[in-house]
Amino acid sequence: MPARFFLLAILLFSLPALSSSATSIDEIAKKAELAQNANQLNQAIELYRQGVRQQPSWSQGWWALGTLLYDQDRFLEAKLAFRRFVSVAPKPGPGLAFLGLCEYETRDYDQALKHFRAWADRGWSGTMELIDVSTFHFALLLTREGKFVEALYLLAGEAEKSHSGSLLIEGMGLASLRMRAVPEGYPAEQREMVWLAGKSAFYAASNPPAYPQATEYANRLLQHYSDRPNVHYYVGTLWKFQDRNEDAAKEFQKELQISPKHAPAMIESARLALDDNRVEDAATLARNACTIEPQNSEAHRVYGQVLLNEKKYEETARELEIAKRLAPDSAPIRFQLATAYRRLGRSQDAKRESEAFDLLKDKQMVIASPEEKLGKNPRLLK
């Protein structure tokens, strides 16, 4: 038999099998959908399992299997299904969110954070319900990682929608008090303190801000827990939101008495000193913050701002270049760096930074001051 006829025969014999497989998957999908609509969920799950065993690249089958298992709180099994989904789906975005949720529930927190970041990088896709629950859990894990400002920003978005569940309150309390923990993972004796801070932060982040209620809970927090780290820092930020700068400065000073190496309190104190034209005090505070936390982009940015006020443009540029390296997506850093370059006559560098600023200010990345996160701005991430 000539070679070409031999190959043709192989192809012809293969076609029925391929067609049968495709038909079989279609039939499985229809049966599974009917079972699901009839609330026969275990039968639907088994049918989808059969389908993905037969055709491992069937992304719709992995998705359906994962969502059914997730809805039954079978998170370990659902995690395996979503892991396969994201490996075969052309647009895995929502699957990454579900994978992160399953990993959170099975306490695989590091992997969950990794997948929530990947989901965010792909555009925060999914239904509104999925976006809300994934954003919330992403924020909890950012708190655990020590990204407190970013966590509060995301949690504030939930507060603006008037979501007031106890987990949201706890989440906001943990982030406000800079406690690297998730709601189910911190000591029970700290719950009242966390709850008071969370209620205060919730009311401050409401739309519109309910500052009287936020102040009431902040005062109760001070009354019972004024000797605890980060309490005065949180209250200082709250007073600053309300333009009570003198009161805020006192709270930051009290925080530094309790925690002498509290870099965020130094940064906020430096900002307030600069506003009062106490440039020397601002320089000392900002410089100390940079020494204590050399990887803190805000410390370098504020110190750069102080140096800019002192017209030390070469030093300003060097400091802001460090800040830019640490936080390349920060629009304020790019703006200040462009200003420094212009003062130095470096027009091309200034133009580059100005163009970067124009792009970043529209995107409104999750890099901004606490006031911008929890103050009067609307939620920025879309």
N, C-alpha and C positions, 0 to 999 in steps of 0.2 A: 504494500500500500504506500503510495507517495506520502511524503512527510506532511504536505499541506492537508491531505485528507485525514491523516491520523490526528492532527491537531484539531481539525474541524469536528471530528467525531468526539474528541474529549470535551470540547466546548458544548456540543449539543447534549451530551450526557449530563453535563453539569447544570444546564439551564433548569430542568425540572426541580432539582434539589434547591437551587437558589430561590426559585419562585415559591416552592413549598415552604421554605424557611420564612420568606417575607410574609406569606399568607398566614403562617402559624403565629408570627409575632402580632399581626393585625388581629387575629382571632383572640389571642391571649389578652391584648389590650382591651378589646371590646368586652370580653368576659369579666376582666378585672374591673372595668368601669361600671358594668352592671352590678357586680357584687358590691362595689363601693357605694353606689347609689341606693342599694337595698340595705345598707348598713351592715353588710356581711364583711367586716373589715379584715378578719383573719383569712378568709378565703381570698380576698383581693390581694393581700400581702403575699400569700403563697403563689398566686398566679403571676404577680410581678417578679417574684423570685425565680419562677420557672422561666419567665421571659428573659431575664438578664443572664441566667445560666446558659440559655440557648444562644443569646446574642449579647455578649458582654459590652459591646459598643452602643447598646440601646440607651441613650441618655435619658429619654423620656421615662423609661422604665425605672432607671435608678432614681430619678427625681420623684416619681410617684411612690416608689417603695420607701424612700427616705422620709417623705412628708407624712405618709401613713404611720410609720414607726415613730416619728417625732411626736405626732398628735397623741400617740398612746404612751408617751413618756418612756419609750424604749430607746433611750438616747445612745447607748453603746452600739446597738444594731443600726440605728439611724446614722450614726457617725460613719460607719463603714460604707453605707449606701451613698452618702453625700461625698465621701472621699472618692468613690468610683465615679460619681457624677461629674465632679470638677475635673477629673482626669480625661473625660471623654467629651464633655459638652463644649460646643464652640463658644458659648457665652456663659461662663460658669459663675458670674457675679452673685446672684441670689443663693446659689449652692454654697459659696464660700461663707455667706452669712449664716446659713443653717449649720454648716460644719462648725463654725465658731460657737454657735449656741449649744450644739451637742457636746463639744469639747468643754465648754464652761460647765455644763451640767454634770459631766463626768470628772470635773476638777482637773482637767488637763489645761491649766490656765495659760501656760506659755504658748502652746499650739493655738489655743483659741485667740489670743491676742494677735498672733501672726496671721491668722486667717481673717480676722476682722480688719486688720490693716490692709490686706490684699483686697478685701471687699471694698473698702473705702477708696483705695487706689483705682478701682474699676468703676467708680461713680456712684456708690451707695445705692445700688439697684435693688428692686423688689417692690412688693406691695407696701402700702403705708404701715400696715401692722408689722410686717417683717422689718422695715426700716426702723420703726420705733423701738421694738424689742432688741434689735441688734445694736442700735446706737446706745441704748441704755447699758447693755452688757459690755460693750466696747468701753464705755466710760468707766464702769466699775473696774475693768482690768487696767485701764490707764492709771487709775488711782493706785492700784496694787503695784504698778511699775514706778510710781512716784511722779507721774505726769499730772500733777494736781490741777493746774490751771486749765489744761486741755480737757481733763475730765469734767471739771465744773462747767466749762463752756457747753459741752454736750449735754450734761444733765440740766443746765439752765434752759436748753431748748425744750426739754420735756416739761419743765416747770412752767414755761410760757404757755404751754397747751393746757394748763390747769390739771395736769396729772399729779395727784398728791398721794400716791400709795406709800405705804411704810417703807418699802425698799428704796424708793426714790429719795425719801427723807434721809434714810440711813446712808445712801450713797452720797448725797450732798454733804452730810455731816462728816463722813470720813474724808472726803476730798477737802472740805473747808478746814479741817483740823490736821490735814497733811498726814493722815494715817494710811500707811501702805497695807491695806487689807480690803477684802471684799466683805459684804454685809454678813455672810455666814462664817467669817473667819477672824473675828476679833473678840477680846474678852467681854464676857457678859456684864461685868461691873462697869464697863465704859459706855454702856448703851444709853444711859440717860444723857450723858455729856454729848455723845454723838447725835442723839435725837434733838437736843436743844439747838446745837449748831446747825443741824440739817433743817429744822423748821425755820430758823432765822434766814438761812441761805435760800430756802424755797421761797419765802415771802419777798426777799430782795430780788429774786430772779423772776417773779411773777410779771405778768403783762396786764396792766401797768404795775411797776414795783409797789409792794405794800410795805413801805418802810416803817410805819408805826408798829405793825406786827413783828417785822424783822427785828426792830429795836427791842421790843418787849422780850423776845426769846434771847437776844444777845445779852440783855441785862441779867436775865435769869442764869445764863451761862456764866457770866462774870461773878454773879453772887455765889455760885456753888463750886466753880472750878477755876478760879482765878490763878491758882498756883500750877496749873497744868500747861505743858508746852503747847504752843500754837493757838491757845485760846485768845490771848491778847492780839496776836497777829491777825486772826480772823476778824475780831471786832474792829481792829484798826482799819482793815480793808472796807468793812461795812461803813464805818464813819466816813471814810474817804469817798465812797460812792455818794454819800449825802452831802458832800462838800463841807464836812465838819473836820477840816484839816488839822486844826489845833488839837482836837480830841484824838484824831487818828495818830498824830505824832506822839502823843502821850502813851497810847496803847503800844505802838511799835517800840518805844523806849522800854516799856514794862516787859515786852517780849524779850528784848535784848538783855534785860537783867536776869530773866529766867534762863534764856538760851543765848549766851554771849556770841555764839558762832552761827546765829540764825541769818543766813545770807538774804533770804527774801525780805525780812524785816529791815535789814540794812539798805536794800535796794529801794524799798518804799520810803524809808526815812530820807534817803538821798534825794529822791524825787521831790519830797516836800521841802527839804532844805534848799533845793535849787529854785523851787517856786518862790521861796522867801528871800531869794538872792543871797543865801548863805553858801556861797560857792565853795569855800574852804571846807566846811562841814560836809557838804555834798561829795566833794572829792575824796575825803577820808573814808566816808561810809562806802562809796562805790568801789574805791580801790580795795578796801578790806573785803568786800563781797567777792570781788574777782579773785582775791588770794584764797579765800575759803572755798569757793566753788569756781574753779577756773574753766569748767565746762558749761557755765551758766551764761547763755547768750544775753539775757536781760541785764546781768551785771555788767558785762562789757558794753552793752548798748548805752546804759545809763552813765557809765564812766566816760564813754565817748561823748555823750551829750554834755557832761560837765566840762570836758576838755575843749569842746567846741565853744562853749560859753566863755572859756578863758582864752579863746583865740589861739590855742595851741594846735594848729591844724595838722601838722605832721603826726603828732601823738594821737590826735583824734582819728585820723585815717587808719593808723596802725591798730588802734583799739577796735574800731568798727569793722575792720577787715577780719579780726578774730571773731567778732560777733556774727559776721556774715558767714564765715566758715562753719560756725556752730548751728546757725539757723538761716540757711540760704533762702527760705521761703518767707522771711519776715519783711513785709513792706516797709515798716518804720526804719529798720536798719538800712535798707537800700536808699531810702529818702535822705537820711542823715549822712550816709556815706557820699551820696551825690553832692550834698552841700559842702562837705569837707573837701572833696576833689575840686569843686568850683573855686573855693577859697585858695586852693593851692595852684590854680591855673591849669589843672589837668582836665581839659575840656572833654577829651574823648572818653576818659574814665567816668566823668560826671554824666555824660550822655548815656553811656551804657547802664549806669545805675539808675538813672531817671527812667529809662525805658523799662528796666526790670521792675521798678516801683509801679509804673503805670499798669503793668500786667498783673502784678501781685495784689494791688489794692482792689482790683475788680474781683479777683478770685476769693479774697478774704480768707486766707488759709488759717488753720488752727494754730496761729502764732500771733498773740496779741497780749496786751497788758490785762491783768485781772479786771480792771475797770471796764475795758472793752468787752470782756467776756460776760460779766455779770451785771453790768450797769444798764445803760439805757438802749444799747444796740439791739436790733432784732437778730434772730438766729441767722447765721451767715452761711452755713453749709447747706447746699441744695442737694 
